[in-house]
Amino acid sequence: MNDLLKETRVPQTMSFGADLDIKKILVAVDLSPHSEKTAAYAAEFATRFGASLTLVHVSSPKDATDVPGSADSRFGDPVIAPQEELENLARKVRKTYPSCSAYLFVGDPAEKIVQLAQTLNADLILTGNHHQRFLGQLLGLDQPSRIVHHAPCPVLVYHNGN
């Protein structure tokens, strides 16, 4: 995680207006390899403001539904696997930034993220830029733009340069 923090530096000097007060940052992650860099960037960003971090992952209802009649344990519990991945990511973040919690939801990602931001009174939502190509938009996978349109607070879309 420390190496990732070195790779994802936030600018060292930030000049803001007196009314900018970021104390709660909601970090939307999809548990892809990009999520670790997004979380590291968010931790670095939160350090600048002394803000708390809340990681959130939203699984689709389709992914969290067992196939009827399927008792094959090789496939595991569809909700347990993301929960473990999310907790592992949260543990990595807490090694360098202890003020971090994590939530897992099932449903529409943009809707659940916006709802959680409202519930927590988040000051900022930080998300990665996943599925921004035409096909992703066509299939409804362009979550950052959907979040931006409905969020109760500013949204920062992190792009790691890949």
C-alpha positions as CSV (number, residue, x, y, z in Angstrom):
1,M,0.0,0.0,0.0
2,N,2.9,2.4,0.7
3,D,4.2,1.9,-2.8
4,L,0.8,2.7,-4.2
5,L,0.7,5.8,-2.1
6,K,3.9,6.9,-3.7
7,E,2.5,6.2,-7.2
8,T,-0.8,8.1,-6.6
9,R,0.4,11.3,-5.0
10,V,-2.1,14.2,-4.5
11,P,-0.5,17.6,-5.2
12,Q,1.5,18.7,-2.2
13,T,0.2,22.3,-2.1
14,M,-3.5,22.9,-2.3
15,S,-5.1,26.3,-2.0
16,F,-8.8,26.3,-1.2
17,G,-11.5,28.7,-0.3
18,A,-12.2,29.1,3.4
19,D,-15.6,27.3,3.0
20,L,-14.1,23.9,1.8
21,D,-14.5,21.5,4.7
22,I,-14.1,17.8,3.7
23,K,-14.6,15.5,6.7
24,K,-16.3,12.5,5.2
25,I,-15.1,10.9,1.9
26,L,-17.1,8.0,0.4
27,V,-14.9,5.9,-1.9
28,A,-16.8,3.7,-4.5
29,V,-14.8,0.7,-5.5
30,D,-15.6,-2.2,-7.9
31,L,-12.9,-4.5,-6.4
32,S,-11.0,-4.6,-9.6
33,P,-7.2,-4.2,-9.5
34,H,-7.8,-0.5,-10.1
35,S,-9.7,-0.3,-6.8
36,E,-6.5,-0.5,-4.7
37,K,-5.0,2.5,-6.4
38,T,-8.3,4.4,-6.1
39,A,-8.4,3.6,-2.3
40,A,-4.7,4.6,-1.9
41,Y,-5.4,7.9,-3.7
42,A,-8.4,8.5,-1.5
43,A,-6.4,7.8,1.6
44,E,-3.8,10.3,0.5
45,F,-6.5,12.9,-0.3
46,A,-8.2,12.3,3.1
47,T,-4.9,12.9,4.9
48,R,-4.8,16.4,3.5
49,F,-8.2,17.2,5.1
50,G,-8.2,14.9,8.1
51,A,-11.3,13.3,6.7
52,S,-12.7,9.8,7.4
53,L,-12.9,7.3,4.6
54,T,-15.8,5.0,3.8
55,L,-15.2,2.3,1.2
56,V,-18.3,1.0,-0.5
57,H,-18.8,-1.8,-3.0
58,V,-22.2,-2.6,-4.6
59,S,-22.8,-6.0,-6.1
60,S,-25.5,-6.4,-8.7
61,P,-28.6,-8.4,-7.6
62,K,-27.8,-10.9,-10.3
63,D,-24.3,-11.6,-8.9
64,A,-25.8,-12.0,-5.4
65,T,-28.5,-14.5,-6.3
66,D,-27.9,-18.2,-6.0
67,V,-28.9,-20.2,-9.1
68,P,-31.9,-22.3,-8.1
69,G,-31.1,-26.0,-7.6
70,S,-27.4,-25.3,-7.4
71,A,-25.7,-26.7,-4.4
72,D,-22.2,-26.8,-5.8
73,S,-19.9,-25.4,-3.1
74,R,-17.1,-24.8,-5.6
75,F,-18.8,-21.5,-6.6
76,G,-18.9,-20.2,-3.0
77,D,-21.3,-17.7,-1.6
78,P,-21.8,-14.8,-4.0
79,V,-22.0,-12.2,-1.3
80,I,-19.1,-13.6,0.9
81,A,-16.4,-13.3,-1.8
82,P,-16.9,-9.5,-2.3
83,Q,-17.2,-9.0,1.4
84,E,-13.9,-10.6,2.0
85,E,-12.3,-8.7,-0.9
86,L,-13.7,-5.4,0.5
87,E,-12.5,-6.2,4.0
88,N,-9.0,-7.0,2.7
89,L,-8.9,-3.7,0.8
90,A,-10.1,-1.9,4.0
91,R,-7.4,-3.6,6.0
92,K,-4.7,-2.4,3.5
93,V,-6.0,1.1,3.7
94,R,-6.1,1.1,7.6
95,K,-2.4,0.2,7.7
96,T,-1.6,3.7,6.5
97,Y,-4.9,5.5,7.3
98,P,-6.8,4.1,10.3
99,S,-10.0,6.2,9.9
100,C,-11.5,3.8,7.3
101,S,-14.8,1.8,7.3
102,A,-16.3,-0.4,4.6
103,Y,-19.8,-1.3,3.4
104,L,-21.1,-3.8,1.0
105,F,-24.6,-3.5,-0.7
106,V,-26.5,-5.4,-3.3
107,G,-28.4,-3.3,-5.9
108,D,-27.9,-0.7,-8.5
109,P,-24.4,0.8,-7.8
110,A,-25.1,4.4,-8.6
111,E,-28.3,4.4,-6.6
112,K,-26.8,2.7,-3.5
113,I,-23.7,5.0,-3.6
114,V,-25.9,8.1,-3.7
115,Q,-28.1,6.8,-0.9
116,L,-25.1,6.0,1.3
117,A,-23.6,9.5,0.6
118,Q,-26.9,11.0,1.7
119,T,-27.1,8.8,4.8
120,L,-23.5,9.6,5.9
121,N,-23.7,13.2,4.9
122,A,-20.6,12.7,2.8
123,D,-18.7,15.8,1.8
124,L,-17.1,14.1,-1.3
125,I,-17.6,10.9,-3.3
126,L,-14.4,9.6,-4.9
127,T,-14.7,6.9,-7.6
128,G,-12.6,5.3,-10.3
129,N,-13.3,5.8,-13.9
130,H,-14.5,2.3,-14.9
131,H,-16.3,1.4,-18.1
132,Q,-16.2,4.8,-19.7
133,R,-16.2,3.6,-23.3
134,F,-19.3,3.6,-25.5
135,L,-20.1,-0.1,-24.8
136,G,-20.1,0.6,-21.0
137,Q,-22.4,3.5,-21.5
138,L,-24.7,1.5,-23.7
139,L,-24.9,-1.3,-21.1
140,G,-25.5,1.1,-18.2
141,L,-22.0,0.5,-16.7
142,D,-20.9,4.1,-16.7
143,Q,-21.4,4.5,-13.0
144,P,-19.3,7.6,-12.4
145,S,-21.5,9.7,-14.7
146,R,-24.7,8.4,-13.1
147,I,-23.3,9.1,-9.6
148,V,-22.3,12.7,-10.7
149,H,-25.8,13.4,-11.9
150,H,-27.5,12.3,-8.6
151,A,-24.9,12.9,-5.9
152,P,-25.7,15.2,-2.9
153,C,-22.1,16.3,-2.8
154,P,-19.1,16.8,-5.2
155,V,-17.8,13.8,-7.0
156,L,-14.1,13.3,-7.9
157,V,-13.4,10.7,-10.5
158,Y,-9.9,9.2,-10.1
159,H,-8.0,8.2,-13.3
160,N,-4.8,6.3,-12.8
161,G,-3.5,6.9,-16.2
162,N,-4.0,3.4,-17.7
